[in-house]
Amino acid sequence: MHPRTTGPRTTSDVLVVGGGIIGLVTAWRATQRGLRVAVVDPEPGGGAARVAAGMLAAVTELHYGEETLLGLNLLSACRYPDFVAELQEAAGGADVGYRACGTLAVALDADDRAHLRELHALQQRSGLESEWLTGRECRRLEPMLAPGVRGGLRVDGDHQVDPRRLAAALVAACERSGVLVHRTGAERLVVAGDRAAGVVLEDGTELAAGQVVLAAGSLSGRLGGVPAEAVAPVRPVKGQVLRLSVPRAYAPFLSRTVRAVVRGSQVYLVPRENGELVVGATSEELGWDTTVTAGGVYELLRDAHELVPGITELPLTETRAGLRPGSPDNAPLLGPTVLPGLHLATGHYRNGVLLTPVTGDVMATVLTTGELPEEARAFTPARFRSPSPSTSSSLSPAGVS
Ligand code: GLY
């Protein structure tokens, strides 16, 4: 049974469900366009950004069949420097740890080398900048690499940001620009007259809004009261991540992100300027499980050790698991749903941190004009709609608890 609702308490133009980096950037950009915005989240600035390494890896994480997504990823990567400068100022001078350090993707054996050669060919066909290096050239760039490294790809345009500091800056920018942040959970969507009209919070309070954005990462499909046809098709994809610390005496341990595919699994090492070294990540389809397992930690350390043997000397400071919001085609869901007034900003899967700047811009345009900008049209949630046209009168609630 629902807690008793108390009738609408506050009214905003836009109510964002989810205060992770995607929800926060949507709120911040919308408020800059003159909209009155509220965010609902029990822990704003938390979510997957607490776990993510923060690679901005449009080129090194290129996959076959994801050329459309590549365009959006590159656009967002391009916007990052200006976005960071503007956000840091709006957040009162916070530093989000943006580091234009580049990435080196390396191969440890003949199979890895063949895989990397394929990736290089795909990058070249896509007009991307990357340079093939011999093992010796890789080690000259990064002396801590294992002697067995057989070759690599130098990608000087794939940078990094610290997602925790990014999230904290977005919370500050939102609050300083007048976004109302409700530190509680959303229980269900309110639908009135066949349009989204607000949400009921866990304590029964109802918040009314002209438009609602579901930006709750992998949880975006779980809000009660959303008509079945408008439910976000997202699933959780678990990633376990380790944090180590590089003592001053060892610095610089690595000067750029180093990554590889070892025995078919991705491993990456992301060195921060403050001495933190992030090692990620597993990719596990295990539902809502966020347990850090001995096996996950073992595999990450084993693979990272093969790349950079000296890693075992470093203090291990944190282990954590998070959930990527996976969509059916691994690309984000941006913009209006079949239910008028209800939008999605979710499904960013491996690219949430990278796509933060462009998502904020796209969602602000959608919320002020009702239209997706050209660069985001391919990411409409409508691409997963069944061919038979649904009408608003056929909408039926799903997930109402
Ligand atoms: N983009 C890195 C990851 O999802 O693990």
Boltz pocket constraint, residues with backbone or C-beta under 6 A from the ligand:
constraints:
  - pocket:
      binder: B
      contacts: [[A, 55], [A, 61], [A, 239], [A, 280], [A, 281], [A, 282], [A, 324], [A, 349], [A, 350], [A, 351]]
      max_distance: 6.0
